[in-house]
């Protein structure tokens, strides 16, 4: 155990030494900026193997997920598994060197490292050949095969084995290779939005819950961080998109607005300030070399040209728990054509 800890620490030191070497120009022209950049990266960098957590008991996950409704016949559930197993049991495709895949995980724990489920799961892809970027959202109730666990909701994989197991589950489901991950607590929405002075959001229709409380009226709203969090996280609405798909659309909308505002209106120093403010709520294993190798793509990014996609399927109830059935074949086809 001590040797593993020592190896992890050495690995992190090596990464930080590389960063320091890359920052020499910044040290020459501005030591303060370089120090801030170094401090930022050292605070958010976390290899998957460094995660420390206690797995959640499966029964605890289901306590707040049981719903009323008619279960589908057991033989139908077995049929779903049989159809998907034919794809899961095939050999994985080789990695496409032209595609950079980043797993974006939104956690509902409000504290990075705390116990929580993956509330939002997205694959961000950049295709170096076509120069296209896209974000594919995977609904958290998606019925998938979790390695070592069998079939379950995809977001449960995060509760069982954190980022490593979720990454493996997504890779097997979509037949892709994830290069890096970014984990953000939903509280980062609050910090990011407040730091940039709020954002202007177009609400497409009245958002009203089942107690007739009006969350937002249709129209243009200038929102602060807490309002944005309420907007993207609203559930169980009788109007205004209370389903998981409605939440995904709002999440994608807000991500695009935040990125667009930062890219268009903020200097490098101001962008660094935003990152510093939200750093307690972010963890990633993206390395400096990944940033350098893709710097041209990052700096020329046009947010309006990022394709936003969501996997869709058919809901069903099994043992009083709701799942979303999206056949592996359909999910893989959408993923394969995402940035072509």
BELKAPE-V817999 format. One record per run of one state. SS is the DSSP state (A for helix, B for strand, O for the rest). FROM is the first residue (numbers start at 1). TO is the last residue. If there is no record, write none. Layout:
# BELKAPE-V817999
ss=SS from=FROM to=TO
ss=SS from=FROM to=TO
This chain:
# BELKAPE-V817999
ss=O from=1 to=1
ss=A from=2 to=22
ss=O from=23 to=23
ss=A from=24 to=29
ss=O from=30 to=30
ss=A from=31 to=44
ss=B from=45 to=45
ss=O from=46 to=47
ss=A from=48 to=50
ss=O from=51 to=57
ss=A from=58 to=62
ss=O from=63 to=65
ss=B from=66 to=66
ss=O from=67 to=73
ss=A from=74 to=88
ss=O from=89 to=98
ss=B from=99 to=107
ss=O from=108 to=117
ss=B from=118 to=127
ss=O from=128 to=131
ss=B from=132 to=138
ss=O from=139 to=141
ss=B from=142 to=146
ss=O from=147 to=149
ss=B from=150 to=153
ss=O from=154 to=155
ss=A from=156 to=174
ss=O from=175 to=179
ss=B from=180 to=185
ss=O from=186 to=186
ss=A from=187 to=195
ss=O from=196 to=198
ss=B from=199 to=203
ss=O from=204 to=206
ss=B from=207 to=209
ss=O from=210 to=213
ss=B from=214 to=216
ss=O from=217 to=218
ss=B from=219 to=223
ss=O from=224 to=224
ss=A from=225 to=233
ss=O from=234 to=236
ss=B from=237 to=239
ss=O from=240 to=243
ss=A from=244 to=265
ss=O from=266 to=267
ss=A from=268 to=281
ss=B from=282 to=284
ss=O from=285 to=287
ss=A from=288 to=293
ss=O from=294 to=294
ss=A from=295 to=299
ss=O from=300 to=302
ss=A from=303 to=305
ss=O from=306 to=306
ss=B from=307 to=310
ss=O from=311 to=313
ss=B from=314 to=318
ss=O from=319 to=320
ss=B from=321 to=325
ss=O from=326 to=327
ss=A from=328 to=336
ss=O from=337 to=340
